[in-house]
């Protein structure tokens, strides 16, 4: 994806944990953080801890959707995914992208990856890896202040 592109659709046949989301539900009032992760990713736990901290600090000021992107066949294990979601305290909506449809729509290749959209659903920041979470937080707080 390129900056200022519109939030892609979330395909109807996706499996969701903690509530299904649609593009229409996610655009309009709050910035949106789309977070790609995988159970086999060693860096993903650290980034989820940071996101959980932000959820406490900025409660009700942004939306988040996590997309589980399997990197290998072993990652397509719904029981393991649900266990990790509970362990990492992921109370927000999580999409299981077993067929990589969302991953392809976002043109994502790396986990963890973060796509930050403004309240109008336009992409404003892309970031991959766990380093630079400070910059992601800075961009997020900036979007929270936009009218």
Z-matrix of the N, CA and C atoms (Angstrom, degrees):
N
C 1 1.454
C 2 1.516 1 110.01
N 3 1.304 2 114.75 1 155.66
C 4 1.460 3 120.84 2 177.14
C 5 1.522 4 109.03 3 -115.11
N 6 1.321 5 115.27 4 154.63
C 7 1.456 6 119.82 5 178.03
C 8 1.518 7 110.70 6 -55.66
N 9 1.315 8 115.53 7 143.15
C 10 1.468 9 126.03 8 179.70
C 11 1.535 10 113.61 9 76.68
N 12 1.344 11 117.07 10 1.83
C 13 1.463 12 119.01 11 173.02
C 14 1.519 13 108.68 12 -74.42
N 15 1.327 14 115.35 13 154.93
C 16 1.454 15 122.27 14 -177.58
C 17 1.537 16 111.02 15 -80.79
N 18 1.322 17 115.04 16 148.71
C 19 1.461 18 121.90 17 176.41
C 20 1.527 19 110.00 18 -54.47
N 21 1.332 20 117.55 19 126.03
C 22 1.470 21 119.27 20 177.12
C 23 1.534 22 111.22 21 -68.75
N 24 1.317 23 115.39 22 163.48
C 25 1.465 24 121.58 23 175.78
C 26 1.530 25 109.55 24 -71.07
N 27 1.322 26 115.38 25 150.76
C 28 1.453 27 121.10 26 168.16
C 29 1.518 28 106.02 27 -97.23
N 30 1.313 29 118.13 28 119.69
C 31 1.453 30 122.85 29 -173.76
C 32 1.520 31 111.69 30 -60.62
N 33 1.306 32 115.74 31 145.45
C 34 1.468 33 122.36 32 -174.18
C 35 1.524 34 113.47 33 -66.09
N 36 1.323 35 118.50 34 -29.06
C 37 1.464 36 120.56 35 -174.42
C 38 1.532 37 113.62 36 -87.69
N 39 1.311 38 117.88 37 11.64
C 40 1.463 39 121.22 38 -179.60
C 41 1.530 40 111.20 39 -73.97
N 42 1.311 41 114.96 40 149.35
C 43 1.455 42 120.50 41 172.68
C 44 1.526 43 107.31 42 -91.52
N 45 1.332 44 116.39 43 135.03
C 46 1.466 45 121.96 44 -178.16
C 47 1.520 46 110.66 45 -121.28
N 48 1.298 47 115.76 46 147.33
C 49 1.460 48 123.22 47 172.54
C 50 1.526 49 106.31 48 -120.81
N 51 1.301 50 117.85 49 137.74
C 52 1.473 51 124.65 50 -178.57
C 53 1.530 52 112.72 51 68.70
N 54 1.309 53 117.35 52 28.16
C 55 1.465 54 120.43 53 173.84
C 56 1.511 55 114.43 54 104.97
N 57 1.324 56 115.04 55 128.37
C 58 1.463 57 122.54 56 177.57
C 59 1.527 58 109.85 57 -72.90
N 60 1.320 59 116.45 58 144.49
C 61 1.461 60 122.43 59 177.06
C 62 1.521 61 109.55 60 -125.89
N 63 1.307 62 115.37 61 148.95
C 64 1.459 63 121.19 62 173.71
C 65 1.524 64 108.32 63 -122.35
N 66 1.292 65 115.13 64 162.60
C 67 1.466 66 121.11 65 177.58
C 68 1.525 67 110.13 66 -56.82
N 69 1.317 68 116.69 67 -42.91
C 70 1.467 69 121.05 68 -178.76
C 71 1.533 70 111.84 69 -62.00
N 72 1.323 71 117.50 70 -36.44
C 73 1.462 72 121.18 71 179.55
C 74 1.525 73 111.77 72 -70.89
N 75 1.308 74 117.55 73 -27.25
C 76 1.464 75 121.70 74 -171.78
C 77 1.518 76 114.42 75 -93.74
N 78 1.327 77 117.55 76 -12.52
C 79 1.462 78 121.05 77 -178.58
C 80 1.524 79 109.46 78 -104.25
N 81 1.328 80 115.51 79 138.98
C 82 1.454 81 118.14 80 170.42
C 83 1.512 82 117.20 81 134.50
N 84 1.314 83 118.98 82 -43.89
C 85 1.458 84 118.98 83 -173.62
C 86 1.517 85 114.81 84 -119.98
N 87 1.336 86 116.98 85 -36.34
C 88 1.460 87 120.82 86 -172.33
C 89 1.525 88 111.40 87 -129.64
N 90 1.329 89 116.65 88 153.42
C 91 1.466 90 118.88 89 171.23
C 92 1.533 91 109.53 90 -62.14
N 93 1.313 92 115.94 91 156.86
C 94 1.455 93 122.13 92 -177.99
C 95 1.521 94 110.09 93 -126.24
N 96 1.318 95 115.75 94 131.16
C 97 1.459 96 122.23 95 173.25
C 98 1.521 97 107.74 96 -108.64
N 99 1.323 98 116.83 97 118.87
C 100 1.460 99 122.36 98 174.57
C 101 1.521 100 106.73 99 -104.27
N 102 1.318 101 114.62 100 122.12
C 103 1.459 102 123.11 101 -171.34
C 104 1.527 103 109.62 102 -117.74
N 105 1.330 104 117.48 103 116.98
C 106 1.461 105 122.45 104 176.68
C 107 1.523 106 109.08 105 -94.29
N 108 1.327 107 116.14 106 134.22
C 109 1.459 108 121.43 107 -178.83
C 110 1.526 109 109.38 108 -150.50
N 111 1.325 110 116.05 109 171.65
C 112 1.457 111 121.62 110 177.84
C 113 1.527 112 108.98 111 -149.33
N 114 1.318 113 116.77 112 149.12
C 115 1.469 114 119.65 113 179.66
C 116 1.527 115 111.37 114 -64.58
N 117 1.315 116 118.64 115 -25.91
C 118 1.467 117 121.41 116 -179.48
C 119 1.530 118 113.21 117 -87.93
N 120 1.320 119 117.45 118 4.59
C 121 1.469 120 122.16 119 -177.86
C 122 1.523 121 110.00 120 -88.87
N 123 1.314 122 116.72 121 120.61
C 124 1.467 123 120.37 122 -178.89
C 125 1.531 124 112.54 123 -74.49
N 126 1.307 125 118.48 124 -25.25
C 127 1.467 126 121.59 125 -179.84
C 128 1.522 127 113.66 126 -86.61
N 129 1.320 128 117.29 127 -16.24
C 130 1.460 129 120.85 128 -172.24
C 131 1.522 130 113.30 129 -65.76
N 132 1.321 131 118.24 130 -33.28
C 133 1.464 132 119.93 131 -179.02
C 134 1.525 133 110.54 132 -63.21
N 135 1.319 134 117.90 133 -43.74
C 136 1.461 135 121.41 134 179.10
C 137 1.516 136 112.30 135 -61.71
N 138 1.331 137 116.98 136 -41.26
C 139 1.459 138 119.18 137 179.40
C 140 1.524 139 110.65 138 -68.55
N 141 1.339 140 117.53 139 -34.11
C 142 1.470 141 119.71 140 178.56
C 143 1.516 142 110.52 141 -68.69
N 144 1.310 143 118.53 142 -34.79
C 145 1.467 144 121.24 143 175.77
C 146 1.522 145 110.31 144 -61.40
N 147 1.323 146 117.11 145 -41.29
C 148 1.468 147 121.32 146 177.79
C 149 1.524 148 110.69 147 -65.41
N 150 1.320 149 117.14 148 -43.91
C 151 1.470 150 120.64 149 178.69
C 152 1.529 151 110.39 150 -61.68
N 153 1.323 152 117.46 151 -41.36
C 154 1.468 153 120.09 152 178.05
C 155 1.526 154 111.17 153 -62.70
N 156 1.312 155 116.82 154 -36.24
C 157 1.470 156 120.74 155 176.25
C 158 1.534 157 109.80 156 -63.24
N 159 1.329 158 116.86 157 -44.18
C 160 1.465 159 120.88 158 178.89
C 161 1.522 160 111.06 159 -64.32
N 162 1.329 161 117.21 160 -38.13
C 163 1.463 162 120.00 161 178.70
C 164 1.526 163 110.24 162 -59.39
N 165 1.331 164 117.20 163 -34.70
C 166 1.459 165 120.69 164 176.22
C 167 1.520 166 112.31 165 -74.26
N 168 1.323 167 116.80 166 -43.43
C 169 1.468 168 121.66 167 -178.26
C 170 1.525 169 113.13 168 -68.41
N 171 1.329 170 116.36 169 -40.51
C 172 1.463 171 121.79 170 -172.75
C 173 1.531 172 111.47 171 -116.44
N 174 1.302 173 116.68 172 37.10
C 175 1.462 174 122.67 173 -176.76
C 176 1.534 175 111.75 174 -51.70
N 177 1.325 176 115.79 175 126.69
C 178 1.452 177 121.27 176 177.69
C 179 1.513 178 115.41 177 78.28
N 180 1.346 179 117.72 178 6.19
C 181 1.463 180 120.60 179 -177.19
C 182 1.527 181 113.57 180 -107.91
N 183 1.338 182 116.69 181 -6.25
C 184 1.456 183 120.81 182 175.12
C 185 1.525 184 108.72 183 -155.69
N 186 1.317 185 114.90 184 157.48
C 187 1.461 186 121.81 185 175.62
C 188 1.517 187 109.14 186 -103.53
N 189 1.307 188 115.33 187 155.02
C 190 1.457 189 120.27 188 176.04
C 191 1.515 190 109.94 189 -138.93
N 192 1.317 191 115.04 190 140.18
C 193 1.457 192 123.48 191 171.30
C 194 1.517 193 105.78 192 -131.36
N 195 1.312 194 115.62 193 128.84
C 196 1.462 195 119.86 194 174.07
C 197 1.521 196 109.02 195 -102.50
N 198 1.313 197 115.23 196 142.64
C 199 1.461 198 121.88 197 179.45
C 200 1.522 199 107.45 198 -118.80
N 201 1.342 200 115.77 199 116.34
C 202 1.461 201 118.16 200 176.01
C 203 1.521 202 107.89 201 -81.32
N 204 1.332 203 114.86 202 115.76
C 205 1.461 204 123.00 203 -177.12
C 206 1.526 205 108.20 204 -108.73
N 207 1.328 206 118.32 205 103.75
C 208 1.466 207 118.77 206 179.55
C 209 1.522 208 111.41 207 -66.16
N 210 1.317 209 114.66 208 133.91
C 211 1.467 210 119.61 209 178.98
C 212 1.523 211 111.57 210 -99.08
N 213 1.331 212 116.41 211 -19.66
C 214 1.457 213 122.12 212 177.27
C 215 1.515 214 108.50 213 -150.98
N 216 1.314 215 116.49 214 168.33
C 217 1.464 216 121.54 215 -174.24
C 218 1.532 217 112.20 216 -56.82
N 219 1.318 218 117.84 217 -36.16
C 220 1.459 219 121.76 218 -178.94
C 221 1.536 220 112.27 219 -63.94
N 222 1.318 221 117.36 220 -20.68
C 223 1.470 222 121.61 221 -179.99
C 224 1.532 223 112.26 222 -74.30
N 225 1.327 224 117.47 223 -14.68
C 226 1.466 225 120.44 224 -179.88
C 227 1.529 226 107.98 225 -92.08
N 228 1.318 227 115.05 226 71.04
C 229 1.459 228 122.73 227 -179.25
C 230 1.525 229 106.11 228 -135.98
N 231 1.320 230 116.02 229 96.85
C 232 1.464 231 120.85 230 -173.78
C 233 1.521 232 113.01 231 -58.51
N 234 1.320 233 117.77 232 -35.35
C 235 1.470 234 120.61 233 179.26
C 236 1.524 235 109.66 234 -65.06
N 237 1.327 236 117.25 235 -45.99
C 238 1.461 237 120.97 236 178.95
C 239 1.529 238 110.78 237 -64.11
N 240 1.319 239 117.15 238 -42.87
C 241 1.470 240 121.00 239 179.65
C 242 1.521 241 110.09 240 -60.50
N 243 1.321 242 117.56 241 -46.62
C 244 1.466 243 121.15 242 179.33
C 245 1.521 244 111.97 243 -63.37
N 246 1.325 245 116.84 244 -35.98
C 247 1.467 246 120.96 245 177.02
C 248 1.523 247 110.56 246 -64.17
N 249 1.331 248 116.85 247 -45.10
C 250 1.468 249 121.33 248 179.64
C 251 1.528 250 110.57 249 -65.73
N 252 1.326 251 117.53 250 -41.05
C 253 1.468 252 121.27 251 178.58
C 254 1.527 253 109.87 252 -58.15
N 255 1.303 254 116.49 253 -43.56
C 256 1.472 255 120.61 254 178.94
C 257 1.521 256 110.54 255 -68.57
N 258 1.315 257 117.01 256 -44.70
C 259 1.465 258 122.29 257 -179.31
C 260 1.531 259 111.53 258 -60.97
N 261 1.333 260 117.25 259 -40.29
C 262 1.459 261 121.95 260 -178.19
C 263 1.526 262 112.53 261 -87.68
N 264 1.332 263 116.81 262 4.42
C 265 1.472 264 122.52 263 176.86
C 266 1.527 265 112.16 264 58.27
N 267 1.321 266 115.89 265 45.50
C 268 1.458 267 121.97 266 178.96
C 269 1.525 268 107.82 267 -87.39
N 270 1.317 269 116.62 268 92.43
C 271 1.465 270 121.28 269 -177.38
C 272 1.529 271 112.47 270 -89.79
N 273 1.304 272 117.87 271 -9.24
C 274 1.465 273 122.27 272 178.72
C 275 1.533 274 109.99 273 -84.64
N 276 1.321 275 116.35 274 175.29
C 277 1.467 276 122.00 275 -178.48
C 278 1.522 277 110.91 276 -67.85
N 279 1.324 278 114.42 277 135.01
C 280 1.462 279 121.87 278 178.42
C 281 1.520 280 108.10 279 -127.04
N 282 1.301 281 115.21 280 125.77
C 283 1.466 282 123.31 281 179.31
C 284 1.525 283 108.16 282 -97.87
N 285 1.338 284 116.31 283 130.93
C 286 1.467 285 120.40 284 175.97
C 287 1.528 286 107.68 285 -95.92
N 288 1.308 287 115.60 286 105.61
C 289 1.468 288 122.49 287 -173.55
C 290 1.529 289 110.49 288 -95.76
N 291 1.333 290 116.76 289 57.16
C 292 1.465 291 121.30 290 -176.13
C 293 1.522 292 113.26 291 -57.78
N 294 1.321 293 117.93 292 -32.90
C 295 1.471 294 121.24 293 -179.26
C 296 1.526 295 112.68 294 -94.39
N 297 1.307 296 117.20 295 3.34
C 298 1.473 297 124.42 296 176.55
C 299 1.530 298 113.48 297 62.88
N 300 1.327 299 118.25 298 24.64
C 301 1.466 300 120.60 299 178.29
C 302 1.522 301 112.30 300 -67.46
N 303 1.321 302 117.37 301 -44.07
C 304 1.468 303 120.93 302 178.43
C 305 1.519 304 109.44 303 -68.07
N 306 1.321 305 115.87 304 -42.91
C 307 1.463 306 121.54 305 178.98
C 308 1.528 307 110.51 306 -56.15
N 309 1.322 308 116.92 307 -43.80
C 310 1.472 309 121.02 308 179.03
C 311 1.526 310 111.15 309 -68.01
N 312 1.328 311 117.72 310 -40.34
C 313 1.465 312 120.87 311 179.93
C 314 1.531 313 110.84 312 -61.91
N 315 1.322 314 116.82 313 -35.41
C 316 1.461 315 121.66 314 178.56
C 317 1.525 316 111.97 315 -86.17
N 318 1.321 317 117.24 316 -9.68
C 319 1.463 318 123.25 317 -175.77
C 320 1.526 319 110.32 318 58.07
N 321 1.318 320 115.61 319 39.18
C 322 1.463 321 121.20 320 -177.33
C 323 1.526 322 110.57 321 -90.34
N 324 1.339 323 116.27 322 144.65
C 325 1.461 324 121.23 323 179.94
C 326 1.521 325 113.23 324 -130.73
N 327 1.324 326 117.50 325 -12.19
C 328 1.467 327 121.38 326 -170.00
C 329 1.517 328 110.52 327 -126.75
N 330 1.329 329 115.78 328 144.50
C 331 1.462 330 121.02 329 169.13
C 332 1.529 331 107.94 330 -123.13
N 333 1.306 332 118.36 331 142.48
C 334 1.453 333 125.53 332 -8.23
C 335 1.531 334 111.11 333 -74.83
N 336 1.315 335 114.76 334 146.34
C 337 1.464 336 122.00 335 173.85
C 338 1.517 337 108.90 336 -134.00
N 339 1.323 338 115.20 337 151.51
C 340 1.454 339 121.81 338 -174.28
C 341 1.525 340 109.46 339 -133.71
N 342 1.319 341 115.52 340 131.40
C 343 1.461 342 122.95 341 177.32
C 344 1.517 343 106.44 342 -122.58
N 345 1.310 344 116.65 343 119.25
C 346 1.458 345 121.86 344 -176.47
C 347 1.523 346 109.21 345 -108.77
N 348 1.350 347 115.68 346 120.70
C 349 1.453 348 122.96 347 -178.17
C 350 1.520 349 109.75 348 -111.70
N 351 1.336 350 116.25 349 144.81
C 352 1.464 351 119.79 350 175.04
C 353 1.523 352 109.54 351 -77.30
N 354 1.317 353 116.99 352 178.11
C 355 1.471 354 120.54 353 -176.10
C 356 1.529 355 112.69 354 -65.46
N 357 1.329 356 117.91 355 -16.78
C 358 1.458 357 122.12 356 176.87
C 359 1.529 358 112.67 357 -89.57
N 360 1.334 359 116.07 358 1.03
C 361 1.455 360 120.41 359 178.32
C 362 1.500 361 114.98 360 82.61
N 363 1.343 362 117.72 361 20.48
C 364 1.465 363 121.71 362 178.69
C 365 1.522 364 109.98 363 -100.18
N 366 1.323 365 116.32 364 134.99
C 367 1.457 366 122.10 365 -178.73
C 368 1.528 367 110.01 366 -67.19
N 369 1.327 368 115.85 367 126.06
C 370 1.462 369 120.55 368 -177.42
C 371 1.526 370 113.45 369 -118.32
N 372 1.339 371 117.67 370 -18.37
C 373 1.468 372 119.47 371 -179.05
C 374 1.527 373 108.73 372 -158.84
N 375 1.333 374 115.73 373 139.65
C 376 1.462 375 122.99 374 175.73
C 377 1.521 376 107.05 375 -127.36
N 378 1.321 377 114.86 376 139.36
C 379 1.460 378 118.92 377 179.27
C 380 1.517 379 109.38 378 -152.43
N 381 1.317 380 116.37 379 141.15
C 382 1.460 381 121.70 380 177.22
C 383 1.514 382 110.11 381 -125.14
N 384 1.315 383 115.24 382 151.37
C 385 1.456 384 121.15 383 179.76
C 386 1.514 385 111.42 384 85.19
N 387 1.318 386 115.09 385 168.98
C 388 1.460 387 120.35 386 -177.38
C 389 1.529 388 112.29 387 -83.88
N 390 1.326 389 117.47 388 -24.99
C 391 1.462 390 120.27 389 179.51
C 392 1.523 391 110.50 390 -69.17
N 393 1.304 392 116.44 391 146.86
C 394 1.447 393 120.33 392 177.22
C 395 1.506 394 114.40 393 86.94
N 396 1.327 395 117.52 394 18.23
C 397 1.468 396 120.00 395 179.21
C 398 1.528 397 110.40 396 -62.82
N 399 1.318 398 117.03 397 -26.50
C 400 1.462 399 120.69 398 176.75
C 401 1.528 400 110.21 399 -61.36
N 402 1.332 401 116.82 400 -44.51
C 403 1.468 402 120.85 401 179.43
C 404 1.523 403 110.36 402 -64.56
N 405 1.315 404 117.61 403 -40.53
C 406 1.461 405 120.93 404 178.28
C 407 1.531 406 110.27 405 -62.72
N 408 1.312 407 117.18 406 -42.72
C 409 1.461 408 120.64 407 178.06
C 410 1.531 409 110.81 408 -63.77
N 411 1.321 410 116.02 409 -40.61
C 412 1.466 411 120.35 410 178.57
C 413 1.529 412 111.01 411 -60.86
N 414 1.324 413 116.71 412 -44.03
C 415 1.472 414 120.95 413 178.42
C 416 1.531 415 110.70 414 -65.89
N 417 1.325 416 116.29 415 -40.00
C 418 1.459 417 120.73 416 179.48
C 419 1.529 418 111.21 417 -63.08
N 420 1.313 419 116.96 418 -47.06
C 421 1.463 420 119.45 419 -179.21
C 422 1.537 421 110.74 420 -66.28
N 423 1.322 422 117.32 421 -32.95
C 424 1.465 423 120.47 422 175.56
C 425 1.539 424 110.75 423 -62.27
N 426 1.345 425 116.03 424 -44.95
C 427 1.465 426 119.50 425 179.85
C 428 1.526 427 112.22 426 -66.99
N 429 1.334 428 117.16 427 -30.42
C 430 1.456 429 120.14 428 177.86
C 431 1.519 430 111.61 429 -65.05
N 432 1.326 431 116.91 430 -27.08
C 433 1.466 432 121.68 431 -178.25
C 434 1.530 433 112.97 432 -86.43
N 435 1.341 434 117.46 433 -16.77
C 436 1.462 435 120.52 434 -178.43
C 437 1.525 436 110.90 435 -66.57
N 438 1.325 437 115.49 436 141.19
C 439 1.478 438 121.87 437 178.37
C 440 1.502 439 110.35 438 -86.86
